[in-house]
Amino acid sequence: MYLAVGFGVLLGVSGLVFKVRDGSHPIVDTVLGATGGFLFLAAGAVAHARRPMNRVGLLMVLVGVGFFAEDLQLSRTPVIYTAGLLLTRASSGFATRLVLAFPSGRLASRAQRLLVAAAYATVFGLPLVAALFFDSRQRPIPIPNLLLVADNLPLTRAVNHIEESIGAAIGVGVLVVLVRRWVTASRPLRRVLAPVFLTALVGAAATVAGGAVGSADPRHSTFLWVYWVAFCLLPLAFLGGVLRVQLGRTAVGDLLGRLREPLSPADLQRLLARSLGDPSLRVGYWRPESEAFIDGDGRPLRMPENDAERAVWPVERDGRRVAALFHDPALREDPHRLEAMAAAAGLALDNQRLAAEVRAQLAEVRASRMRIVAAADAERRRLERDLHDGAQQRLVVARLLLRLAQERLDGTVDEQSTALLARSADGLDAAMDELRALARGIHPAILTDAGLLPALRALTEQTPLDVRLTATAVPVLTPAVEATCYFVVAEALTNALKYAHADQVRIDVEHADGRLRVEVTDNGIGGADITAGAAGTAGATGTAGTGLLGLRDRLSALDGMLTVHSPAGHGTIVRALLPTGDPQ
């Protein structure tokens, strides 16, 4: 690498000597050309020092070497002059590859590789053909062309015209690739590409225009001048990108200043995204127990693969994996900045990781409680079906058989036996009624068959109170939510009847914004205390709080909330709020 830089410097100095001795080159052109070439060499050395594995630095140096090699044709030594005839456009091939490969140093598609191959073949192949038929002894200062086969000036001009036309086509191809890359690039990548693409687009446009008008057109020199200016500005654009990265490290200081403040996971993620200039950045926190990443809310986070769409930067503290930054691949071009940001935010990320772990554990507990509630409801439904299809049906059959026996024995047995049969029938009727009530208490069949509102209407009709039910449209809910709502209303009605001595009850059911609100209000004596229910003394006169306390735990398992407002002498309001998610 550094031998190439040294060789380029030698060629640059030699080119200056050749131009000064030739005397036909304006001083501005000479200075500008030398400045551009040396800037390419210097920028390439800087790029190689920063990222040795990236080929951009080498390509920058090769552009500078090629640029100065083009001046070898000004030499008066036959060997050097002949070599210069073969390198008249040497820098163009390297520049084509540099522009297409920046900033990763790799050609990303087959089309780009074909453009680069065409550029190399054009700038190194066609000059060789032209040199075979170019007799340089006709020049004012005759210098032998050691490759001359036959003097054929028209053929040489035709080859030069072909070279210019192909160069123009390659320029169009480069323009198309650059425009497409700009359109599809992310914001961080655009910031890196902007200075280089601007100068490259100007240079490519000048090349296309110059090739279109031809070298004989007076405007050709103007387009050529624009091309060389853009060519010389290209290393400055690259250095500008490097300086942008260096100055961008002041964002690390700003980040450290903000990290002194308490930040939520979302705030920390936004701060890192802003500091790195990547709005798409996401933070994943490592959870050793599950050996997976979670987000700030404790939810599982799938780790993307390192590809053209997303990249992953691991964050470690004291040898422990703490988190990962899922970022735009363009940020990989400045790993030092990523490393500095990760190190600066390491402590905050570690603290947020612990908080995210707690949230994940709480989420698992909530999910476990919801599974327990769902399993209990499923078991209730099974018991209700077993009672209905088993014991209750057998009691019905026994009652029918006893009724048939009464009818057949009517008038043939004594009064004592008749009374015994009647008491047996009444006992069976009472057992059936109690079994139905037990089955409804375990899980009402109408709730499964008809839904929440019909089940609540049936419940109010069975209650010996003046009950008024008002409800908005309620979508189909999960069985756990429906059952919980039903049991809240049932428990509130039982308490109003048994303990509150109420004679009027109002039930309001409303579904809005993915939440179900149930409110039961009675005009009883009040004084119910849900917090005392665990001790067995809730309510004004009995144990009304015990059932409500269990229901509060049930609602909590579903991320709901149960409140009881029961001032003494002013009735009781039982209010339940349940999340329902998206309606089915």
C-alpha positions in Angstrom: 0.0 0.0 0.0 2.6 2.5 1.1 4.9 1.4 -1.8 2.0 2.4 -4.1 1.8 5.8 -2.4 5.5 6.3 -2.8 5.3 5.3 -6.5 2.5 7.7 -7.0 4.5 10.5 -5.4 7.4 9.7 -7.8 5.0 9.8 -10.8 3.5 13.1 -9.6 6.9 14.8 -9.3 7.9 13.4 -12.7 4.7 14.6 -14.2 5.3 18.1 -12.9 8.8 18.1 -14.3 7.5 16.9 -17.7 4.8 19.6 -17.8 7.1 22.4 -16.9 9.6 21.3 -19.5 6.9 20.9 -22.1 5.8 24.5 -21.5 2.4 24.0 -23.2 0.3 23.5 -20.0 -1.3 26.4 -18.2 0.0 26.9 -14.7 -3.5 26.6 -13.2 -4.1 23.3 -15.0 -0.7 22.0 -13.8 -1.3 23.0 -10.2 -4.9 21.8 -10.1 -3.9 18.4 -11.6 -1.0 17.9 -9.2 -3.2 18.9 -6.2 -5.9 16.5 -7.2 -3.5 13.6 -7.7 -1.7 14.2 -4.4 -5.0 14.6 -2.6 -6.0 11.2 -3.9 -2.8 9.7 -2.6 -3.2 11.4 0.8 -6.9 10.5 1.2 -6.2 6.9 0.2 -3.5 6.6 2.8 -5.8 8.1 5.5 -8.6 5.7 4.5 -6.3 2.7 4.6 -5.0 3.8 8.0 -8.6 4.0 9.4 -10.0 0.9 7.8 -7.2 -1.4 6.5 -9.8 -4.1 5.4 -11.7 -1.6 3.3 -10.5 -1.3 -0.3 -11.5 2.3 -0.7 -8.1 3.5 0.5 -6.3 1.3 -2.1 -8.6 2.5 -4.8 -8.0 6.1 -3.9 -4.3 5.6 -4.1 -4.6 3.8 -7.5 -6.7 6.7 -8.8 -3.9 9.1 -7.8 -1.2 6.8 -9.4 -3.3 6.5 -12.6 -3.8 10.2 -12.7 0.0 10.9 -12.6 0.7 8.0 -14.9 -1.3 9.8 -17.7 1.5 12.4 -17.7 4.1 9.9 -18.8 3.3 10.6 -22.4 4.9 14.0 -21.9 8.3 12.4 -21.4 10.9 12.6 -24.1 12.3 9.1 -23.3 11.0 6.6 -25.8 10.3 3.9 -23.2 8.5 6.2 -20.8 6.7 8.0 -23.6 5.4 4.7 -25.0 4.2 3.6 -21.6 2.4 6.9 -21.3 0.5 6.2 -24.6 -1.0 3.1 -22.9 -2.0 5.0 -19.8 -3.7 8.1 -21.3 -6.9 7.4 -19.3 -5.6 5.1 -16.6 -7.3 7.1 -13.7 -10.8 6.7 -15.3 -10.9 2.9 -14.7 -9.9 3.1 -11.1 -12.2 6.1 -10.5 -15.2 4.1 -11.9 -14.5 1.3 -9.5 -14.0 3.7 -6.6 -17.2 5.6 -7.1 -19.2 2.3 -7.5 -17.6 0.6 -4.5 -17.7 3.5 -2.1 -18.2 3.3 0.9 -17.9 -0.4 1.5 -15.1 -1.0 -0.9 -17.1 -3.9 -2.6 -19.1 -4.1 -5.8 -22.6 -5.0 -4.7 -24.1 -6.3 -8.0 -23.3 -8.0 -11.3 -24.1 -4.8 -13.2 -21.5 -2.8 -11.2 -18.9 -5.5 -11.9 -19.7 -5.4 -15.6 -19.3 -1.6 -15.7 -15.9 -1.8 -13.9 -14.7 -4.5 -16.3 -15.8 -2.5 -19.3 -14.1 0.6 -17.9 -10.8 -1.4 -17.4 -11.0 -2.9 -20.9 -11.7 0.5 -22.4 -9.0 2.5 -20.7 -6.3 -0.1 -20.9 -7.2 -2.1 -24.0 -8.2 0.5 -26.7 -5.1 2.7 -26.1 -2.9 -0.3 -26.9 -4.8 -0.7 -30.2 -4.4 3.0 -31.0 -0.7 2.9 -30.1 0.0 0.2 -32.7 -1.0 2.6 -35.5 0.1 5.9 -34.1 3.3 7.4 -35.6 4.5 9.9 -33.0 7.4 11.0 -35.2 5.1 13.5 -36.9 4.8 15.5 -33.7 6.7 18.8 -33.3 9.1 17.0 -31.0 9.4 13.6 -32.6 9.7 10.7 -30.0 9.7 7.2 -31.3 6.6 5.0 -30.5 8.2 1.6 -29.6 4.8 -0.2 -30.3 4.3 1.2 -33.8 3.3 -1.4 -36.3 2.0 0.7 -39.1 1.1 4.4 -39.5 -2.6 4.7 -39.9 -3.9 8.0 -38.5 -7.6 7.4 -39.5 -7.6 4.1 -37.7 -6.1 5.7 -34.6 -8.7 8.4 -34.7 -11.5 5.8 -35.1 -10.2 3.9 -32.1 -10.1 7.1 -30.0 -13.7 7.9 -31.1 -14.8 4.4 -30.1 -13.0 4.9 -26.7 -14.8 8.1 -26.1 -18.2 6.6 -27.1 -17.8 3.6 -24.8 -16.6 6.0 -22.1 -19.8 8.0 -22.5 -21.9 4.8 -22.3 -20.1 3.7 -19.1 -20.7 7.2 -17.7 -24.4 6.7 -18.3 -24.3 3.4 -16.6 -22.5 4.8 -13.6 -25.1 7.6 -13.4 -28.0 5.1 -13.4 -26.3 3.0 -10.6 -25.6 6.1 -8.5 -29.1 7.5 -8.8 -30.7 4.1 -8.0 -28.4 3.7 -5.0 -29.3 7.2 -3.7 -33.0 6.6 -4.1 -32.8 3.3 -2.1 -30.2 4.4 0.4 -31.1 5.0 4.1 -30.5 8.4 5.7 -27.2 7.4 7.4 -25.9 6.0 4.1 -27.0 9.2 2.2 -25.0 11.4 4.6 -21.9 9.3 3.7 -22.6 9.2 0.0 -23.7 12.8 -0.5 -20.3 14.6 -1.0 -18.8 11.8 -3.1 -21.9 11.3 -5.2 -22.3 15.0 -5.9 -18.8 15.4 -7.3 -19.0 12.0 -9.1 -22.3 12.9 -10.7 -20.8 16.1 -12.0 -17.8 14.3 -13.4 -19.9 11.6 -15.0 -22.2 14.1 -16.5 -19.3 16.0 -18.0 -17.9 12.7 -19.4 -21.2 11.9 -21.1 -21.5 15.4 -22.5 -17.9 15.4 -23.7 -18.2 12.0 -25.4 -21.4 13.1 -27.0 -20.0 16.2 -28.7 -16.7 14.6 -29.6 -13.1 15.9 -29.2 -13.3 18.1 -32.3 -16.1 20.2 -30.8 -15.0 23.5 -29.1 -17.2 22.6 -26.1 -15.3 19.4 -25.5 -12.5 21.3 -23.7 -15.1 22.9 -21.3 -16.6 19.5 -20.5 -13.1 18.1 -20.0 -12.3 21.0 -17.6 -15.4 20.4 -15.6 -14.5 16.7 -15.4 -11.1 17.4 -14.1 -12.4 19.9 -11.5 -14.8 17.3 -10.3 -12.1 14.7 -10.4 -9.9 16.8 -8.2 -12.7 17.6 -5.8 -13.5 13.9 -5.4 -10.7 13.2 -2.8 -11.8 16.4 -0.9 -15.3 14.9 -0.8 -14.0 11.7 0.6 -11.9 13.5 3.2 -15.0 15.5 4.0 -16.8 12.3 4.7 -13.9 11.2 7.0 -13.9 14.6 8.8 -17.7 14.3 9.2 -17.1 11.0 11.0 -14.5 12.6 13.2 -16.6 15.6 14.0 -19.6 13.3 14.5 -17.8 11.9 17.5 -18.8 15.1 19.4 -22.2 13.3 19.6 -20.6 11.0 22.1 -20.0 13.9 24.4 -23.7 15.0 24.0 -24.7 11.4 24.7 -22.8 11.3 27.9 -24.4 14.6 29.0 -27.9 13.3 28.4 -27.1 10.0 30.1 -26.9 11.8 33.4 -30.6 12.2 33.3 -33.1 9.4 34.0 -34.2 7.8 30.7 -36.9 5.3 29.8 -36.0 2.5 27.4 -37.8 4.4 24.6 -35.9 7.6 25.4 -32.6 5.8 25.5 -33.3 4.2 22.1 -34.3 7.6 20.6 -31.1 9.2 22.0 -28.9 6.6 20.6 -30.7 6.7 17.2 -30.2 10.5 17.1 -26.6 10.3 18.2 -25.8 7.8 15.5 -28.0 9.5 12.9 -30.0 6.3 12.3 -33.8 6.7 13.0 -34.3 3.0 12.3 -32.0 1.9 15.2 -33.4 -0.5 17.7 -32.0 -1.7 21.0 -32.2 -5.3 22.2 -31.4 -6.3 25.7 -29.7 -9.7 26.4 -31.6 -12.1 28.7 -29.2 -14.8 29.9 -32.0 -17.1 31.2 -33.6 -17.5 27.8 -30.4 -16.7 25.8 -32.4 -14.3 23.6 -32.9 -10.6 23.2 -35.9 -8.7 24.5 -37.1 -5.1 23.9 -37.4 -2.4 26.6 -40.9 -3.7 27.5 -39.6 -7.3 28.1 -41.1 -8.7 24.9 -39.0 -11.2 22.9 -37.0 -9.6 20.1 -35.9 -11.5 17.0 -32.2 -10.9 16.3 -31.8 -10.0 12.6 -28.9 -11.4 10.5 -26.1 -9.2 9.4 -27.1 -8.5 5.8 -27.7 -5.6 3.4 -30.9 -4.6 5.3 -29.8 -4.7 9.0 -26.6 -5.0 11.0 -26.0 -5.9 14.6 -23.5 -4.3 17.0 -23.0 -6.2 20.3 -22.6 -4.2 23.5 -20.6 -5.8 26.3 -19.6 -4.7 29.8 -16.9 -6.4 31.8 -16.9 -9.3 29.4 -20.7 -9.7 29.8 -23.1 -9.5 26.9 -25.5 -6.6 27.8 -27.4 -5.6 24.7 -27.2 -5.2 20.9 -27.8 -2.3 18.6 -29.7 -3.2 15.4 -28.7 -0.5 13.0 -28.4 0.5 9.4 -25.5 -1.3 7.6 -24.1 2.0 6.6 -22.9 2.6 10.1 -20.5 -0.3 9.8 -18.3 2.0 7.8 -17.4 3.8 11.0 -16.9 1.1 13.6 -15.0 3.5 15.9 -18.0 5.6 16.3 -20.3 2.7 17.0 -17.8 1.4 19.5 -17.6 4.8 21.2 -21.4 5.1 21.4 -21.7 1.6 22.8 -19.1 2.2 25.4 -20.6 5.5 26.5 -24.0 4.1 26.9 -22.9 0.8 28.3 -23.9 1.5 31.9 -27.3 2.9 30.9 -27.9 -0.1 28.7 -26.9 -2.5 31.5 -29.4 -0.8 33.8 -32.1 -0.9 31.2 -31.3 -4.6 30.6 -32.0 -5.3 34.3 -35.3 -3.4 34.1 -36.2 -5.1 30.9 -35.5 -8.5 32.6 -37.9 -7.6 35.4 -40.5 -6.6 32.8 -40.1 -9.8 31.0 -40.5 -11.8 34.3 -43.6 -9.8 35.1 -44.9 -10.5 31.6 -44.3 -14.2 32.2 -46.1 -14.0 35.5 -49.0 -12.3 33.9 -49.1 -14.8 31.1 -48.9 -17.7 33.7 -51.8 -16.2 35.7 -53.9 -15.8 32.5 -53.2 -19.4 31.7 -54.3 -20.4 35.2 -57.5 -18.4 34.8 -58.2 -19.9 31.4 -57.5 -23.4 32.7 -59.8 -22.8 35.7 -62.6 -21.6 33.4 -62.1 -24.6 31.1 -62.4 -26.9 34.1 -65.5 -25.0 35.3 -67.1 -25.5 31.9 -66.2 -29.2 32.0 -67.7 -29.6 35.4 -70.9 -27.8 34.3 -71.2 -30.1 31.3 -70.5 -33.2 33.4 -73.2 -32.2 35.9 -75.7 -31.3 33.2 -75.0 -34.4 31.1 -74.4 -36.8 34.0 -75.9 -36.4 37.4 -78.6 -33.9 36.4 -79.9 -36.2 33.6 -79.9 -39.2 36.0 -82.0 -37.2 38.5 -84.4 -36.3 35.7 -84.8 -40.0 34.8 -85.2 -41.0 38.4 -87.9 -38.3 38.8 -89.7 -39.6 35.8 -89.6 -43.1 37.0 -90.9 -42.1 40.4 -93.7 -40.1 38.8 -94.7 -43.3 36.8 -94.6 -45.3 39.9 -96.9 -42.8 41.6 -99.4 -43.0 38.8 -99.4 -46.8 38.7 -99.7 -47.2 42.4 -102.4 -44.5 42.7 -105.3 -45.9 44.8 -103.6 -49.3 45.4 -101.4 -48.4 48.4 -102.1 -46.9 51.8 -101.9 -43.2 52.5 -98.6 -43.5 54.3 -96.9 -45.0 51.2 -98.4 -42.3 49.0 -97.1 -39.6 51.2 -93.6 -41.2 51.2 -93.6 -41.3 47.4 -94.7 -37.6 47.3 -91.9 -36.6 49.6 -89.4 -38.5 47.5 -90.6 -36.7 44.4 -90.3 -33.4 46.1 -86.8 -34.3 47.3 -85.8 -35.1 43.8 -87.2 -31.8 42.5 -85.3 -29.9 45.2 -82.1 -31.8 44.4 -82.5 -31.0 40.7 -83.0 -27.3 41.5 -80.0 -27.2 43.7 -77.9 -29.1 41.1 -79.0 -26.5 38.5 -78.0 -23.7 40.8 -74.7 -25.3 41.5 -74.0 -25.8 37.8 -74.8 -22.1 37.1 -72.5 -21.1 39.9 -69.7 -23.2 38.5 -70.2 -21.9 35.0 -73.5 -20.8 33.4 -74.3 -22.7 30.2 -76.0 -19.7 28.7 -72.7 -17.8 28.9 -71.0 -20.3 26.6 -74.0 -20.7 24.3 -75.4 -17.2 23.9 -72.6 -14.8 25.2 -72.2 -12.2 27.9 -75.2 -9.9 27.6 -77.9 -12.7 27.3 -76.2 -14.4 30.3 -76.4 -11.1 32.3 -80.1 -10.7 31.4 -80.8 -14.2 32.6 -79.0 -13.5 35.8 -81.0 -10.3 36.5 -84.2 -12.2 35.8 -83.3 -14.8 38.5 -82.5 -12.1 41.1 -85.4 -11.1 43.4 -84.5 -7.4 43.2 -85.4 -4.5 41.0 -82.5 -4.8 38.6 -82.0 -2.5 35.5 -79.4 -3.5 32.9 -78.0 -1.1 30.4 -75.4 -2.1 27.9 -73.7 -0.9 24.7 -72.8 -3.2 21.8 -70.2 -5.7 23.1 -68.1 -7.7 20.6 -67.3 -11.4 21.0 -64.9 -11.6 23.9 -62.5 -14.2 25.1 -64.1 -16.8 27.5 -61.9 -15.6 30.4 -63.1 -12.0 30.0 -66.7 -13.0 29.6 -66.6 -15.3 32.6 -64.9 -12.7 34.8 -67.4 -10.0 33.9 -70.3 -12.4 34.6 -68.9 -13.4 38.0 -68.3 -9.8 39.0 -72.0 -9.0 38.3 -73.1 -12.2 40.1 -71.1 -11.5 43.2 -72.2 -7.9 43.3 -75.9 -9.0 43.1 -75.4 -11.6 45.8 -73.8 -9.1 48.1 -76.6 -6.6 47.4 -79.2 -9.2 48.2 -77.6 -10.8 51.2 -75.6 -8.1 53.0 -76.5 -4.7 51.7 -80.3 -5.1 52.1 -80.7 -3.3 48.8 -83.9 -3.3 46.7 -82.7 -1.6 43.6 -79.6 -2.4 41.5 -78.3 -0.8 38.3 -75.9 -2.6 36.0 -74.0 -0.7 33.3 -71.9 -2.5 30.7 -69.8 -0.5 28.2 -67.2 -1.5 25.6 -64.9 1.2 24.2 -61.3 1.6 23.1 -60.5 -2.1 23.6 -61.7 -2.1 27.3 -64.8 -3.4 28.9 -66.3 -1.4 31.8 -68.8 -3.1 34.2 -70.4 -1.1 37.0 -72.9 -2.4 39.5 -74.6 0.1 41.8 -77.1 -0.7 44.6 -79.0 1.4 47.1 -78.1 -0.7 50.1 -76.5 0.2 53.4 -72.9 0.3 52.1 -69.9 -0.2 54.2 -68.4 -3.0 52.1 -64.6 -3.2 52.4 -62.8 -5.3 49.8 -59.4 -4.9 51.6 -60.8 -6.6 54.7 -62.2 -9.5 52.8 -59.0 -11.6 53.3 -59.7 -11.5 57.0 -63.2 -12.6 56.5 -64.9 -9.3 57.6 -65.8 -7.2 54.6 -69.0 -5.4 54.2 -71.3 -3.8 56.6 -72.8 -6.9 58.1 -71.1 -10.0 56.8 -68.4 -11.4 54.6 -69.2 -9.7 51.3 -65.5 -8.8 50.7 -64.2 -12.3 50.4 -65.7 -13.1 47.0 -64.8 -9.6 45.7 -61.2 -10.1 46.8 -60.9 -13.3 44.8 -62.5 -11.5 41.8 -60.0 -8.7 42.2 -57.1 -11.2 41.9 -58.8 -12.7 38.9 -59.1 -9.3 37.2 -55.5 -8.6 38.0 -54.5 -11.8 36.2 -56.2 -10.4 33.1 -54.5 -6.9 33.5 -57.9 -5.6 34.7 -58.9 -3.6 37.8 -61.7 -4.0 40.4 -62.7 -1.1 42.7 -65.4 -0.9 45.3 -66.8 2.4 46.5 -69.1 1.8 49.5 -69.5 4.6 52.0 -71.7 3.6 54.9 -75.3 4.4 54.4 -74.9 5.4 50.8 -75.0 2.2 48.8 -72.2 0.4 47.0 -70.6 0.8 43.5 -68.6 -2.2 42.2 -66.6 -1.2 39.1 -64.6 -3.6 36.9 -62.3 -2.5 34.0 -61.0 -5.3 31.7 -58.8 -5.0 28.6 -60.3 -6.9 25.7 -57.8 -6.3 22.9 -59.1 -6.2 19.4 -62.7 -7.4 19.0 -63.1 -10.6 17.1 
